[in-house]
Amino acid sequence: MIEPHGGKLINRIVSEQEKDEWLKKSKELKSITVSYYDLSELENISTGLFSPLEGFMNKNDYDSVLNNMRLESGIVWSIPIVLSVKKQIADNLKVGEDIIIKSEEDGKTYAVLHLEDKFIRRKEEEAKKVYKTNEDKHPGVKFLYEQGEVALGGKITLLSRINHENFQEYRFDPVETRRIFSENGWKTIVAFQTRNPIHRAHEYLQKTALEIVDGLFINPLVGKTQEEDIPSDVRMHSYEVILDKYYPKNRVCLGVFPVNMRYAGPREAVFHAICRKNYGCSHIIIGRDHAGVGNYYGTYEAQEIFDQFKPEEIGIIPLKFEHAFYCKRCENMATSKTCPHGNEEHVFLSGTKVREMLSRGEKPPKEFTRPEVAEILMKFYQEKNNVEK
C-alpha cells in the first residue's frame, strides 16, 4: 500500500494514562478557547490525516507553503494549517509554554499546544497566494479575514476526540481505512472527493476509474461548507441509496472526509490528494473545477497544478477527467473525449440550476440524476420551503 505523505503516519493521540497526567497538570497551565473549526483541524493533525504535520505550522513552514507550496523540509504541501488568535490573547502566551486548548462552546479540554512560535498572519498575501483573490466575496477569503491576527505554531497532543453527532459508522481514521483496504485485498484505491449530492456525472467518473483499480473510496466532505450547499446528512443519504442499488458492494467503501472546505481550487486539489494518500489511496479523481467557487479559477487549473510537481513528490496519482454530461444521441454518459456530438445533444445542469428546479418542486431529469436521489433532494427542498414560508 502507498506510504503516508512524508513516509510516516502521524499519531498525536495520547493514552488514557497520559491524558490523566495532562489533565492534572492543566490547572497550572494557561489555556485558550477555540472554535469547532480549529478543533477539527487539530483532530485531523492528530489522527494522521494531515501527515506529516504534527501540529500547527510555524512561521518558516507558513512562509514556505505560501511561496513554494512546500513545507520548510521540502515536502509538498499547499494549504496553510494554522491556529489564529487575537493579539491580546497571543501577548499573554510565551514560546516554550504548554497551552491547554479548550472548546469555546462547552469549555471542555481537548488538547495541548506545545507553543514553538508566534507570528503575524499575513492575510492579504495569504488570500492572494492561496485563493488567487483578496475579495471577501470569496468564502475562503472571508473566513480568513475573520480569524485572529496572530498564528500560534507548535506540535499538538490530543487528549480528547470530538464527540461527533453524526455519521459515526462512516468516520474512519487513516489507520482504519488502511486496514479496511488491506482486508479487502485492495492494492490500488481511487478516492472521490465531493461536497455535493451524487449525480450521473459523478457516477460515470467513479465507475470509469473503478475499471482500472481494485477499490473505490467515496469520501464526501462533511466539514465546514457554505450555507447554500446542501447539508451533509442529505448528501450522505443520497450516497447510501445509490451505493445500495447501483454499485458492487465488495469494491466500494464509503467514509466521510471530516475536513473544512476552503474553496481554494487548485491548491486545495493538491491538499485533498495528500489527505487521500494518507488514507491509503493510490489514485484520486480530479474534476475540471475541483474545490472551486465562482469564477476565481481557470477551467482545468485544478488539474494543471499537479504538473508543477514530480509524480513521486505527491505520490498519489491524479486521474484528470473532462467535464461529463449525458448525450442524447449516444444515449449514455460521456465527455468531449468520447462523444463526437455537439452541445445541443448534451444534457448538463449546473448545481445552481438544479437547486432552482428543486426549489420550484420540479424533479431533475433522469439524465442528470438517478430518480432515487431526485426524491431525496425534492423532499429536502420541500421541507426547507415549508419552514421558510
N, C-alpha and C positions, 0 to 999 in steps of 0.2 A: 504493500500500500504506500501511497505517496507520503513523504515526510512532511511534518508540520513546517510552516514558514519559519525559516531560521534554524531548522533542524531539531527543535525540541518543543514539545507541547507543554506550555507553561501551566503550573498549578500553584495558585496563591491561596488556597483554602486550607485553613489550619484544622488540626484535630480538636476534638472536644476538650481535651486537657489543656491544649494551648489556648483555646478560646477562653476557658475559665480563668487562666492566668492573666490574659489580657484584660478581661472584664474586671478583675480585681484591681489591676493597675489603672484602669480607665479613670477612676475618681481623681487620680493625681495628674492626669494629662489634660491638656487643652482640647477643646472639641469644636467642630464646625458642623453645621447642618447643611444638607444638600438636597436637591430635588430628585424625584424618581428617575429623571433622565440621567443624572450623574450616577445614581445607584445602579442603574442598568449597565452603564459604561464600566464601572468598577467590577461588576459581576462578570461581564464578558472578558475583561482582562484576566480575572482570577481563574476562570474556567479554562483558559487557553484559547478561547475563540479569537482573541486578538494577538495570539503568539506572533512574534517574540516579545511583545510588550509585557513587562512585569508590573507596570504602574503607569501613572500619568506622565506625559512627556516632560523632560526638562527643556531648557532653552535651546541647547545645541541640537537636540532631536527636532524640536519645533521649527527652528530655522532651516534645518536640512530638509525637512519634509516640505516646507513651503517652497523652497528654492529648487530642490533637486528630486523631490518625490522619493527620498530615501532617508532612512534613519542615519544618524551620525556614523554608525558602523558600516554603512554602505548597503544594507538590506533594503530592498524596495518597500516603500510604504507611502501612501498617497494622501491620507487624511490626518489632520492633527487630532490627537486624542488628549485633551487637556481638561483640567479641573479649574474652573474660574470662580473667583470670589471677589467681593467688593474690596477696595483698597483698605478701608478701615479694619476689615477683618484680617487681611494679609499682614498689615502692620503689626498685629499682635502675635504673629507666628514667627518663629525663628528656624532657620535652616539647621537641620540636625535633630529637631524635635520629632517625637512621635505624636501624631494628631489623631484623635478619635473622630470618625465620621459617623454622623447620625442622620436620620431621616428628618426632613423639615416637616413631614406630615404627622408622624407619631412619636418622634424623639427616640426611636429605637436605635441602638448601636449596631452598625453594620460592618465597619472595617477600621483599620488603622492605616493612616498615610504616613510613611516614613519620609518626612519632608527633606528633599535634597536640593530644591531650587525654587525661587520665586522670580517671576519676570512679567513684564507688561505684555499683554496680548495685543499684537498689532492688528487690530480688527479690519481696518481699511485694506491693508496689504493682504491679510488672510482672505478676505472676501474676494478680492480681485484674482488672487492666485488659485484659490480652491474652487470658487463658484463662477469665476470669469466675469463677475459683475460686482459692483458695490451698491446696487439698487436694493433698497429694503423691501421692494415688492417681491423679490425672490425669497421664498420661505426659509431657506437655509441662512441667507444673509440677515434676514430679520431676526431669526433666533440668535445668531452670532452677536448682533449688536445689543441684544437684551442681556447678555451674560456679563459677569463681573469683569473688571479691568485687569486683574492680576491672576496669572496662572500659577498653580501650585504643582510642582513636579516631584515625583518620587514613587518608590515601589509601594504596592498595596499588600496588606494582609487582610484577607476576607474572614470575618468572624461569623457572619450570618448571611444566608441566602434570602433573596426577596421572596415574600410569600405571594407568589403569583396566583391570581384568582381564576385564571382560565388556561385552557389548553395543556393541562398537566400531562396528559397522555402523549402529547406531541413535543414536549420540551426535553431535548437531548443535549448534553454537553458533548464537546468534541470526542472525549474518550469513549462516550457511549455510542455515537454514530460510527466511530471506527470499529467498535466491537460488533455492531449490527451488520455493517458492510462485510466484515470478515466472516461472521457466522453465516451470512447469505452466500458466501463464496464469491463475492464481487471483487474483482481486481481493478476494474475501471468503472467509475461512477460519474455521471453527469449531474450537475446541480442546476436547478432552475430557480431564479430569483423573481419574485413578483410582489407587488403591493396592490394588485387588482384581482377581482374575481376571474376565474379561468374562462377563456373563450376559445373558439375554434382555432384561432391563430396560435395561441399558446399550445394547444393540444397537438397541432401539426409540428411545431418546433420540438416539443418534448419527444414525440414518438419518432420523429426523424432522427434525433440524437440517440434515442434508445436502440436504434438499429445497429449502432457501432460500439456500444458499451454494454457492460454487464447489468448495470442498475441505474435507476433514475431517482435522484433525491429532490423532491419538490419541497421548496423551502420558503414559504410565504413570510414576508416581513410582518412582524406584529408589534414593533416598537412605535415610537412617535411618528405620526404622519400628519398630513394636512387635514383640517376639519372636513373638507369636501370629499376626501377619499372615503370609499365605502368601508365601514367598520370591519375590524379583523375577524369578529365572530361570524359575520355574514360571508366573508371571503372564505374562511375555513370550512364553513358548511357547504359551500359550492364545491370545494375540493373533495370533501368526503363523499359527496354524492357522485361526482364524476369519476372518481377513482374506483368506486364500487361497481360502476356499470360499464366503464369503457377502457380500463387499464388492466394488464396482467398483474395480479396481486403479488406474485413472487418476484417481481422485477422493479417494484416501486416502493419507496419509503417516503412518508410524509412527516415532516418535522418543522416546527416554527423557527423563524430566524428572529431572535429577541434583540434586534439592533435598531437604533433610532435612524430614521430616514433623514438624510442630509439634502437630497436633490442636487448633488454635486456633479451629476453627469459623468464625464469621462473619468475623473479622479475616483468617484465613488464606484465605478465599474471595477477598477483595479482593487479597491478596498474590499468589495464584495467577493471578488475572485479569491483574494488571500484568505478571507474568512472561510470560504467553502473548501479551500485547500486544507485548512486546519481541521475541518470536519472529516477530511479524508477523501474528498472528491478529486478526481483526476482531470475532469473537464467542467466547464461552466458555459451555459448558453448566454451569449451577449447579443441582445437585440439592437436595433438601429438607434434607439434613444434610451439606453439603459440609464435608469436613475435620473432622467431628465425632467425638466419642468419648463413650461412656457417655450420661448424661442431662444434660450440662452446658449444652446449648444448646437454644433453642426449635426447634420442628419446621421452620419455614421462616425462621429467623433469618439463615441464611447468604445467603438471597436478599434479605431485607428490608434488610440493611445497605447495599446498593447505593443504596437510595433516599435515603440521607443525603448523597449527592454529586450534583452536576450531571453529566449524561451526559458532557459534554466534559472533566470533571476526571479521569475514569478513561479515557475514550476507547473502550476495548473494550466491546462490548455483551453484558451477561449474558442468556443465554436461560434463563428460570426455569421449570423443569419440575416438575410434580407427581410424586408417588410412582407409579412404573409397576408394573404387575402383569399376569399372564395371566388373562383372563376366560374361563371355560369356556363360558359362554353365547355370548359374542361370538366365541369361538374365535380370539382374537387378543390381542396386547399392547395395553394401554390405560392410561389414568389416570382419575381421577374426573371430569376434564373431558370425557372422550369416552365413558365407559361408564355406562349407567344402572342396572346390576345391583348387587346387594348383596354384602357381603363374603363370603357363603357361596359365591359363584361365583368368587371370586378366588383365584389361586394365588400366594402370596408366601412365600418362605423367607428368613429373615434370614441374614446371614453366619454367625452363631453356630450356627443350626440346620443349615446346610449342612455346616459343619465337623464337627458331631456325626454327621451321616449318613455323611460320608466316613470318619470315624474308625471307624465300625462296619462299613465296607465296603459301604455302601449307595450306589447310584447316584442322584444327584439327578434329579428328573423332567425330561423334555424341555421342559416348560412353563417351567422355571426356567433351564436352560442347554442349549446345544447338546450333543449326545452326544459330539462330538469333544473339547470342553472337559471334560466329565464324566470321560472316560477319562484325560485328563492329570492331573486332580485326584485321581482314585482311585489312580492309580499313585503319585503323590507321597505320599499318606497311607498307602498300603500299605507303602511303603519306610520311611516315618517310624516306623510302628508296629513294623516288624521290628527297626529299630535300637533302639527303646526297650525291647523285650522282653528 
